[in-house]
Amino acid sequence: MRKKVLTILLMAVMLLASCGSESGNPINLEEETGILSGTSETYGIVEVTADKESYNRFTGELNLANDRVNYRPICISVNNIIQCLPQRGLSQCDILIEIETEAGITRTMALYADTRDVELVGSVRSLRNQFMELLYPFDPIIVHIGTSIFADAAIAENNLRTIDANVFRTAIWQDRSRLDRYREEHTYFTSASLIETAIDKMALRTESDNMINAFNFVEGGTKTTPSSGTCSRITWMFSPGYDGDFRYDEESGMYEAWQHGEERYDANNMENLEFENVFVVIVSRDVYPGSESYAGGLPRYDYTTGGTAYYVSNGSYEKCIWLKGDYSTRLSFYYGNEEDLVNKSRHELEEIPINTGRSYIAIVRSENLDTVEIED
């Protein structure tokens, strides 16, 4: 049995290696006019007729369509390798999570309370367990193309049904006009209409009894200012080739995303990615046994012990601590330091109030803690 497991693992590593050795340059959007070759029948938005005045538990705002109350969120695995850029649809997500996967490359997971206004999202890539652990407490519907064997194990263990476009091919659309400049795995997208159709055809459960908030949001109409100091910019390293960089815009009150020395933007609407809240979460990371020969190993993150975090919002930051725990418990942020993690229970800690709005979460390996820099 052990030999069979190791053989499967080796096959998965070889498959990942074939995806990781990518080359080329990010496309210049100014040269991308007319590159999309589909029609409204292959992708597009879905008309929303309900008023948008209900509580959105992922932003703390009253902007959710009334017919999507108690609806499961949609989460989409989106490519972030340099050679796939620019991405589409990320300016409209409620929460964006970024984590290093293999070979130092990061991947993102976009969470939406409602995707019906989003024309295209992608490029769509495979699912990783480190994202699933963070998403599971919200009872999500996850859209992806393929998995790792560890994500497969988590799907089976937690009795999840996902929209895997390797199985349900009509959940994605391929922009074949990109093939002359992109590798094939960077040409697949999903959309509002494709997701709605997949949910219907797969008869997926859409209602949820799980209505926990993503964060400890402040009262509506109020705003908090983190107390550790001012923050006009926060930067860090995921790996030697991938960085995090958020810069505060006083006029908008938002943090604008940069990466690789360039502004990060959404090719759907040419808007910069910007967020009210930025979280940098320092997490212990090792690799799955048996995978060490591939690019230093396939990452495994430990969400059970807690650690240091930075919360950035409203032009300021809070150096704090985070806790999660098992699969069913959400990621939470508290005042304190790592001594408090040892000496206090979760119930003795004070949870940090979080401003309403869109949020970005970076999961950063603990050995890169010293790369976090904050400018006044």
C-alpha positions in Angstrom: 0.0 0.0 0.0 2.8 2.4 0.9 4.5 1.7 -2.4 1.3 2.5 -4.3 0.9 5.8 -2.4 4.5 6.8 -3.1 4.0 5.9 -6.8 0.9 8.2 -7.0 2.8 11.0 -5.3 5.7 10.7 -7.7 3.3 10.8 -10.6 1.7 14.0 -9.2 5.1 15.6 -8.7 6.1 14.8 -12.3 2.8 16.4 -13.5 3.4 19.5 -11.4 6.9 19.8 -12.7 5.6 19.9 -16.3 3.4 22.9 -15.2 6.1 24.7 -13.3 8.8 24.9 -15.9 7.1 27.8 -17.8 8.8 30.5 -19.7 7.9 33.7 -21.6 6.9 37.2 -20.7 3.6 38.7 -19.4 1.4 40.0 -22.1 1.2 43.7 -22.7 -2.5 44.6 -22.4 -2.1 47.5 -24.8 -1.5 44.9 -27.5 -4.5 42.8 -26.4 -7.3 44.6 -28.3 -9.8 42.1 -29.6 -8.0 39.1 -28.1 -11.2 37.5 -26.6 -12.8 35.4 -29.3 -16.0 34.2 -27.5 -19.5 35.5 -27.7 -22.2 36.3 -25.1 -23.3 32.7 -25.5 -20.0 31.3 -24.3 -19.3 33.7 -21.5 -20.8 36.8 -19.9 -22.6 38.2 -16.9 -26.0 37.1 -15.6 -28.7 39.7 -15.1 -29.4 40.5 -11.4 -32.9 41.8 -10.9 -33.0 41.8 -7.1 -32.1 44.9 -5.1 -28.5 44.9 -3.7 -29.2 45.9 -0.1 -28.6 42.7 2.0 -25.7 42.1 4.3 -22.5 40.7 2.7 -20.7 38.6 5.4 -17.5 38.8 3.4 -17.2 42.6 3.3 -19.5 43.6 6.2 -21.4 45.9 3.7 -25.1 46.1 2.6 -24.4 45.4 -1.0 -25.4 41.8 -1.6 -28.4 41.0 -3.9 -31.4 40.1 -1.8 -31.8 36.8 -3.7 -28.4 35.7 -2.6 -28.8 35.8 1.2 -27.9 32.4 2.7 -26.2 31.5 -0.6 -22.8 29.7 -0.6 -19.9 31.8 -1.7 -18.1 31.1 -5.0 -14.4 30.6 -4.9 -12.2 30.4 -8.0 -8.6 29.2 -8.2 -6.8 31.8 -10.3 -3.3 31.6 -11.8 -0.7 34.1 -10.7 2.5 32.9 -12.5 4.2 35.9 -14.3 3.6 34.3 -17.7 -0.2 34.3 -17.3 -0.7 37.9 -16.5 -2.8 40.0 -16.6 -5.6 38.3 -14.7 -9.3 38.8 -15.1 -12.2 39.3 -12.6 -10.1 39.9 -9.5 -11.2 43.6 -9.0 -14.7 42.3 -8.2 -14.0 39.6 -5.6 -14.8 40.2 -2.0 -11.7 38.5 -0.6 -8.5 37.6 -2.5 -6.1 35.0 -0.9 -2.5 34.6 -2.2 -0.2 31.7 -1.1 3.0 30.2 -2.4 2.4 26.9 -4.1 5.2 25.1 -5.9 8.6 26.3 -7.1 8.2 29.6 -5.3 5.2 30.6 -7.5 2.2 32.0 -5.8 -1.5 31.3 -6.7 -4.6 33.2 -5.8 -8.1 32.2 -4.7 -10.9 34.7 -5.3 -14.0 34.6 -3.1 -17.2 36.1 -4.3 -20.5 36.3 -2.4 -22.1 36.6 -5.9 -20.3 36.1 -9.3 -23.2 37.1 -11.5 -21.8 40.5 -12.4 -18.3 39.1 -13.3 -17.9 38.6 -17.0 -14.6 36.5 -16.9 -12.4 35.2 -14.2 -9.0 33.6 -14.7 -7.0 32.1 -16.0 -8.3 29.2 -13.9 -5.9 26.7 -12.4 -5.8 23.7 -10.1 -6.8 23.5 -6.5 -4.4 23.3 -3.5 -5.1 22.1 0.0 -3.7 25.2 1.7 -6.5 27.3 0.2 -9.2 24.7 1.1 -8.3 24.9 4.8 -8.9 28.6 4.8 -12.2 28.5 2.7 -13.9 25.4 4.3 -15.4 27.3 7.2 -17.6 29.3 4.8 -19.1 26.3 3.0 -17.9 27.4 -0.5 -18.5 26.2 -4.0 -15.0 26.0 -5.5 -14.2 26.3 -9.2 -10.9 25.0 -10.5 -9.2 22.8 -13.1 -7.7 19.8 -11.5 -6.2 19.3 -8.1 -3.2 18.0 -6.2 -3.4 14.6 -4.5 -3.5 16.4 -1.2 -6.4 18.5 -2.3 -8.1 15.3 -3.5 -7.6 13.8 -0.1 -9.1 16.8 1.6 -12.1 16.8 -0.8 -12.8 13.2 0.1 -12.2 13.6 3.8 -14.5 16.6 4.1 -17.2 15.2 1.7 -17.0 18.2 -0.7 -18.3 18.6 -4.2 -16.4 21.1 -6.3 -16.7 22.4 -9.9 -13.7 20.7 -11.4 -13.4 21.8 -15.0 -11.3 18.7 -15.8 -14.5 16.8 -15.2 -17.2 19.3 -16.0 -15.6 20.9 -19.1 -18.5 23.3 -19.8 -17.6 25.2 -16.6 -14.7 26.8 -18.5 -14.1 28.6 -21.8 -10.8 28.5 -23.7 -9.7 31.7 -25.4 -7.9 30.0 -28.2 -6.6 33.3 -29.6 -4.2 33.4 -26.7 -2.4 30.2 -27.7 0.1 32.0 -29.9 1.5 33.9 -26.8 0.5 31.7 -23.9 1.0 28.1 -22.8 -2.3 26.3 -23.1 -2.9 26.1 -19.3 -3.1 29.9 -19.2 -6.0 30.2 -21.7 -8.9 28.9 -19.6 -11.5 31.1 -18.0 -14.8 30.8 -16.2 -17.6 33.4 -16.0 -20.9 34.3 -14.4 -22.9 32.4 -16.9 -20.7 29.3 -17.0 -20.7 29.1 -13.2 -24.5 29.4 -13.0 -24.9 26.8 -15.6 -22.5 24.4 -13.9 -24.3 24.8 -10.5 -27.6 24.0 -12.2 -26.3 21.0 -14.3 -24.5 19.5 -11.3 -27.5 20.1 -9.0 -25.1 21.6 -6.4 -26.5 22.7 -3.1 -26.6 26.5 -3.0 -28.2 27.3 0.3 -26.1 27.2 3.5 -26.9 27.2 7.2 -23.3 28.5 7.8 -23.6 32.3 7.9 -20.4 33.2 9.9 -18.7 36.5 9.0 -15.3 36.4 7.4 -14.0 38.8 10.0 -15.0 40.7 13.2 -16.3 43.7 11.2 -16.9 47.1 12.8 -20.4 48.5 13.1 -21.8 49.7 9.9 -20.9 53.4 9.1 -17.9 53.4 11.5 -14.2 53.0 10.8 -11.3 51.8 12.9 -7.6 52.9 12.7 -5.1 50.2 13.6 -2.9 51.4 16.5 0.7 50.2 15.9 1.6 53.0 13.5 0.9 54.6 10.1 1.4 52.6 6.9 1.7 54.2 3.5 3.2 51.0 2.1 3.7 47.4 3.1 6.0 45.0 1.3 7.2 41.4 1.8 8.6 38.4 -0.1 6.7 35.2 -0.7 9.8 33.7 -2.4 12.8 35.1 -4.4 10.6 35.6 -7.4 7.3 36.7 -5.9 6.7 39.7 -3.7 3.8 41.5 -2.0 3.5 45.3 -2.3 0.5 47.4 -1.2 0.5 51.2 -1.4 -2.0 53.5 0.3 -4.0 56.0 -1.7 -5.2 58.7 0.7 -7.9 60.0 -1.6 -9.6 56.6 -2.0 -8.7 55.2 1.4 -7.6 52.0 -0.4 -4.4 50.0 -0.6 -3.4 49.4 -4.3 -1.7 46.1 -5.2 1.6 46.0 -6.9 3.8 43.0 -7.9 7.0 42.5 -9.8 7.4 46.3 -9.7 4.1 46.8 -11.7 0.6 47.7 -10.7 -1.7 44.7 -10.5 -4.9 45.3 -12.6 -7.9 43.5 -13.9 -7.9 43.0 -17.7 -11.7 43.0 -17.7 -12.0 46.7 -16.8 -8.4 48.0 -16.6 -9.0 48.8 -12.9 -6.2 48.4 -10.4 -6.6 45.8 -7.7 -7.3 47.7 -4.5 -8.5 46.7 -1.0 -9.7 48.3 2.2 -8.0 45.6 4.3 -4.6 43.9 3.8 -3.6 40.9 6.0 -0.1 39.5 6.0 -0.2 36.2 7.9 3.0 34.5 9.0 2.6 30.7 8.9 5.0 27.8 9.6 5.6 25.8 6.4 7.3 22.6 5.6 6.9 20.1 2.7 4.9 16.9 2.2 7.2 13.9 2.8 8.3 12.3 -0.5 8.0 15.5 -2.5 11.4 17.0 -1.6 12.9 16.3 -5.0 10.6 18.7 -6.8 11.6 22.3 -6.5 12.4 21.9 -2.8 9.1 20.1 -2.0 5.3 20.6 -2.2 4.3 23.2 0.5 2.4 22.2 3.6 1.1 25.0 5.9 0.4 24.7 9.6 -2.8 26.6 10.5 -3.2 24.9 13.9 -0.7 26.9 16.1 -1.2 30.5 15.2 1.4 33.2 14.8 2.3 36.8 14.0 0.2 38.8 11.5 -0.1 42.4 10.2 -3.4 44.0 9.7 -3.3 47.1 7.4 -6.2 49.5 6.8 -7.1 53.2 6.9 -3.5 54.3 6.4 -2.2 52.4 9.5 -1.2 48.9 10.7 -1.6 46.6 13.6 1.0 44.0 14.4 -1.1 41.3 16.0 -1.6 37.5 16.2 -3.7 35.1 14.3 -5.5 31.8 15.2 -7.3 29.3 13.2 -7.4 25.7 14.3 -9.2 22.8 12.6 -10.8 22.8 9.2 -14.1 24.1 10.4 -12.7 27.2 12.3 -12.2 30.5 10.5 -9.0 32.5 10.5 -9.2 35.2 13.2 -7.0 38.1 14.3 -6.3 39.2 17.9 -4.4 41.9 19.8 -1.3 40.5 21.4 2.0 38.8 20.6 3.3 35.3 20.4 3.6 35.0 24.2 -0.1 35.5 24.4 -0.6 32.5 22.1 1.2 30.4 24.6 -0.2 31.9 27.8 -3.8 32.7 26.9 -6.8 30.8 25.5 -8.7 32.0 22.5 -11.5 33.2 24.7 -9.1 35.4 26.7 -7.9 37.2 23.6 -9.5 40.3 22.2 -10.4 40.0 18.5 -9.4 43.0 16.4 -12.2 45.0 14.7 -11.9 44.9 11.0 -13.1 47.7 8.6 -15.8 46.9 6.1 -14.8 46.4 2.5 -12.8 44.2 0.3 -9.9 42.2 1.8 -6.6 40.7 0.6 -4.9 37.9 2.6 -1.3 36.9 2.1 0.0 33.6 3.7 3.7 34.0 4.1 6.2 31.4 5.3 7.7 32.1 8.7 11.3 32.3 7.5 10.2 35.3 5.4 9.0 37.3 8.4 12.0 39.6 8.3 11.2 40.6 4.7 8.0 42.4 5.9 8.7 46.2 5.7 6.3 49.0 6.6 6.7 52.6 5.5 5.2 55.5 7.5 
